[in-house]
Amino acid sequence: MNKICFFDTKPYDKVYFDTFKEKFDIEIDYFESKLNVDTAVMANGYEAVVAFVNDTIDTKTIDILYKGGVRIIAMRCAGYNNIDFKAAYDRIHVVRVPAYSPYAVAEHAMALLLTLNRKIHRAYNRTKEHNFSLVGLTGFDLHGKTMGVVGTGKIGRIFIDICKGFGMEVIAYDPYPAKDTDIQYVSFEELCKRSDIISLHCPLTKDTHHLIQKDALTIMKPGVVIINTSRGALINSEDLLNAIKEEKVGGAGLDVYEEETEFFYEDLSYSIMRDDILSGLISMPNVIVTSHQAFLTKEALSNIAEVTLQNLKDYFDGNGLENEICYQCTKQNHCDKNPHNRCF
């Protein structure tokens, strides 16, 4: 039986990975610590580690993992912008779960919008105190509004279908438009100018880093609503907070935050929040922040566990790594894998 170590373990992770570990003949040692330069030594003696998008897998971390015998990092998520692939290339394989439930994320994006627009969160708190006043709870019809979708991969396209179900006009921006669809593509500038609501569904790259910032916010409609269930650094959070204070932005639903690593997934209810921007966003009455939970459905957690363990079994069995990413992939958007279907 192959043995792996698992970082940043949460109770829901253990439930679903324990369900599948015997099927793949894998034994798991669970660690609560996040993977970073200080904790990487815990993986000494293991050939494989399971990590998450909020772990810090930089050059120093990779060096320690490699010296300790690690030869594969299995990301139990789709995102991988936290990994130094140049440092990992030709030393440590990196695999991921490319799609676990695009429906989960798309549905959460709409849930954020509906909650924000119809003030469900505020009504819930009021009625708990027997306050049944409707003052301040006015929303707007989604029907007929223009939704701007940034990124038309699987999640973005599912979200577009949901929006059309509400009778919304949908426009989209993607540097790589989906073929054979009826999606109405426009430039990013036009999307900013025309959209009543903007929802982000694109990966974080050097080109999309701070895609939403002061200049983009300036040309948006007054009262625009922004939804982000993708990556926090797609938005310059300080610029967003200022736009909300100036009432340029009418609301924001955020499942991600660019400096979330130290905060999200942890119970900090007894701690002082030392991030003034995050504190400011949370304090706004027209902002909803959820802690990167868009993926969190039973179906998604089951798929994550099964695909992650299949990725590891393929490695241990000497098979090709279908879901591998490497320095060549991230640098050139393709990878000429070797005859064994591995990057190196």
Residue pairs with C-beta under 8 A, 6 or more apart in sequence:
1 25
1 26
1 27
2 25
2 26
2 27
2 47
2 48
2 312
2 313
2 316
3 26
3 27
3 28
3 29
3 46
4 26
4 27
4 28
4 29
4 46
4 47
4 48
4 49
4 50
4 74
4 312
5 28
5 29
5 30
5 31
5 42
5 43
5 46
5 48
5 49
5 50
6 13
6 17
6 28
6 29
6 30
6 31
6 49
6 50
7 31
7 33
7 34
7 35
7 39
7 42
7 43
7 49
7 50
7 51
7 52
7 55
8 31
8 32
8 33
8 34
8 35
8 51
8 52
8 54
8 55
8 265
9 30
9 31
9 32
10 265
12 296
12 301
13 30
13 76
13 301
13 305
14 30
15 301
16 301
16 302
16 304
16 305
17 28
17 50
17 305
17 308
17 309
18 28
19 302
19 305
20 305
20 306
20 309
21 27
21 28
21 309
23 309
24 309
24 310
24 312
24 313
25 313
26 309
26 312
26 313
26 316
28 50
29 46
31 39
31 42
33 39
33 42
34 52
34 54
34 55
34 56
34 261
35 43
35 49
35 51
35 52
35 55
35 56
35 57
35 61
36 55
36 56
36 57
36 61
37 56
37 58
37 60
37 61
37 64
40 61
40 64
40 65
40 68
41 64
41 68
43 49
43 64
43 65
43 68
43 69
43 70
44 68
44 69
45 68
45 69
46 68
46 69
46 70
47 69
47 70
47 71
47 72
47 316
48 70
48 71
48 72
48 73
48 74
48 312
48 315
48 316
49 65
49 70
49 72
49 73
49 74
50 73
50 74
50 75
50 76
50 308
50 312
51 57
51 73
51 74
51 75
51 76
52 75
52 76
52 77
53 75
53 77
53 79
53 80
53 81
53 82
54 82
54 260
54 261
54 264
54 265
54 292
55 82
56 82
56 261
57 73
57 82
57 83
57 84
57 88
58 84
58 87
59 84
59 87
62 84
62 87
62 88
62 91
62 92
63 87
65 73
65 92
66 91
66 92
70 92
71 91
71 92
71 93
71 315
72 92
72 93
72 94
72 95
72 312
72 315
73 83
73 88
73 92
73 93
73 94
73 95
74 95
74 96
74 308
74 311
74 312
75 83
75 94
75 95
75 96
75 97
75 308
76 97
76 304
76 305
76 308
77 96
77 97
77 295
77 304
78 96
78 97
78 98
78 99
78 100
79 96
79 203
79 204
79 231
80 94
80 96
80 325
80 330
81 203
81 204
81 205
81 231
81 233
83 94
85 94
85 325
85 326
85 327
85 329
85 330
85 331
86 327
88 94
88 326
88 327
89 326
89 327
89 328
89 343
89 344
90 344
93 315
93 321
93 324
93 326
93 342
93 343
93 344
94 324
94 325
94 326
95 308
95 311
95 312
95 315
95 321
95 323
95 324
95 325
96 311
96 323
96 325
97 303
97 304
97 307
97 308
97 311
97 323
98 323
99 154
100 295
100 300
100 301
100 303
100 304
100 307
101 295
101 297
101 299
101 300
101 303
102 153
102 154
102 155
102 158
103 158
103 297
103 299
104 294
104 295
104 296
104 297
104 299
104 300
105 155
105 201
105 229
105 294
105 295
106 155
106 156
106 158
106 159
106 162
106 201
107 162
108 229
108 255
108 290
108 293
108 294
109 159
109 199
109 201
109 227
109 229
109 253
109 255
109 294
110 159
110 162
110 163
112 227
112 229
112 253
112 254
112 255
112 288
112 290
113 142
113 197
113 199
113 225
113 227
113 253
114 120
114 142
115 121
115 253
115 288
116 225
116 251
116 252
116 253
116 286
116 287
116 288
117 139
117 140
117 142
117 225
117 251
118 137
118 139
119 136
119 137
119 138
119 139
121 288
122 136
122 137
122 285
123 137
126 132
126 133
142 163
142 166
142 167
142 168
143 166
143 167
143 168
144 167
144 168
144 169
145 168
145 169
145 196
145 197
146 168
146 169
146 170
146 171
146 194
146 195
146 196
146 197
147 160
147 163
147 168
147 169
147 170
147 171
147 195
147 196
147 197
147 198
147 199
148 170
148 171
148 172
148 173
148 191
148 192
148 194
148 195
148 197
148 198
148 199
149 156
149 159
149 160
149 163
149 170
149 171
149 172
149 173
149 198
149 199
149 201
150 156
150 172
150 173
150 174
150 188
150 191
150 198
150 199
150 200
150 201
150 202
150 211
151 172
151 173
151 174
151 200
151 201
151 202
151 203
151 230
152 160
152 172
152 174
152 177
152 178
152 181
152 183
152 201
153 178
153 201
153 202
155 201
155 229
156 172
156 174
156 201
156 202
157 178
157 181
157 183
159 199
159 201
160 170
160 172
160 183
163 170
164 170
170 183
170 184
171 184
171 185
171 186
171 190
171 191
171 194
171 195
172 183
172 184
172 185
172 186
172 191
173 185
173 186
173 187
173 188
173 191
174 185
174 202
175 207
177 183
177 185
186 194
188 211
188 216
189 219
191 198
192 198
192 216
192 219
192 220
193 219
193 220
193 221
194 221
195 220
195 221
195 224
196 221
196 223
196 224
196 225
197 224
197 225
197 226
197 227
198 212
198 220
198 224
198 225
198 226
198 227
199 226
199 227
199 228
199 229
200 211
200 212
200 226
200 227
200 228
200 229
200 230
200 234
200 235
201 229
201 230
202 208
202 211
202 230
202 234
203 230
203 231
204 230
204 231
204 233
204 234
208 231
208 234
209 233
209 234
210 233
210 234
210 235
210 236
211 234
211 235
212 226
212 228
212 234
212 235
212 236
212 239
212 240
213 235
213 236
213 239
214 236
214 239
214 242
214 243
217 239
217 240
217 243
217 248
217 249
218 248
220 248
220 249
222 247
222 248
222 250
223 247
223 248
223 249
223 250
224 248
224 249
224 250
225 249
225 250
225 251
225 252
225 253
226 235
226 240
226 249
226 251
226 252
226 253
227 252
227 253
227 254
228 234
228 235
228 252
228 253
228 254
228 255
228 256
229 255
229 256
229 294
230 256
231 256
231 258
232 254
232 256
232 257
232 258
232 259
232 260
233 258
235 254
235 258
236 258
237 257
237 258
237 259
237 277
237 278
237 281
238 277
240 249
240 252
240 281
241 277
241 280
241 281
241 284
243 249
244 251
244 252
244 281
244 284
244 286
244 287
245 284
250 286
251 286
251 287
252 281
252 284
252 286
252 287
252 288
253 287
253 288
253 290
254 281
254 287
254 288
254 289
254 290
255 289
255 290
255 291
255 292
255 293
255 294
256 292
257 263
257 264
257 278
257 281
257 289
259 275
259 277
259 278
260 291
260 292
262 275
263 273
263 275
263 278
263 291
264 291
264 292
265 291
265 292
273 279
273 282
278 289
281 287
281 289
282 289
295 304
307 323
311 321
311 322
311 323
313 319
314 320
314 321
314 322
315 321
318 340
319 340
319 341
320 337
320 340
320 341
320 342
321 341
321 342
321 343
322 341
324 335
324 337
324 342
324 343
325 335
325 343
326 335
326 343
326 344
327 343
328 334
328 335
328 336
328 343
329 335
329 343
335 343
337 343
338 344
